[in-house]
C-alpha cells in the first residue's frame, strides 16, 4: 500500500491530499529515508513524521485490507514509538 494512502487509512492524517503534500515537502521518512507518496509500505517499516517542533514515529504492524478502519482499531496496524 502506498504511504500516502496508508497514513490516511490508519487515521494518522485526515485526508490523503495532506499525506501527499507532506511527502512532497520531505516531512515523511520511511526507515530514515525521505519517502515519495508512491513508496510502498511494508510490515516492520518505521514511518517518521517530522513536524516543526517534534518527530513522531510509527511502526507498521499490519496493512489494512479495507478503505478505512475505525479509530479505535488503529493500534492493530501501527505502534506509536
Buried (B, 14 or more C-beta within 10 A) or exposed (E): BBBBBBBBBBBBBEEBEBBBBBBEEEBBBBEEEBBBBEBEBEEEBBBBBBEEEEEEBBEBEEBBEEEEBEEEEBEEBBEEE
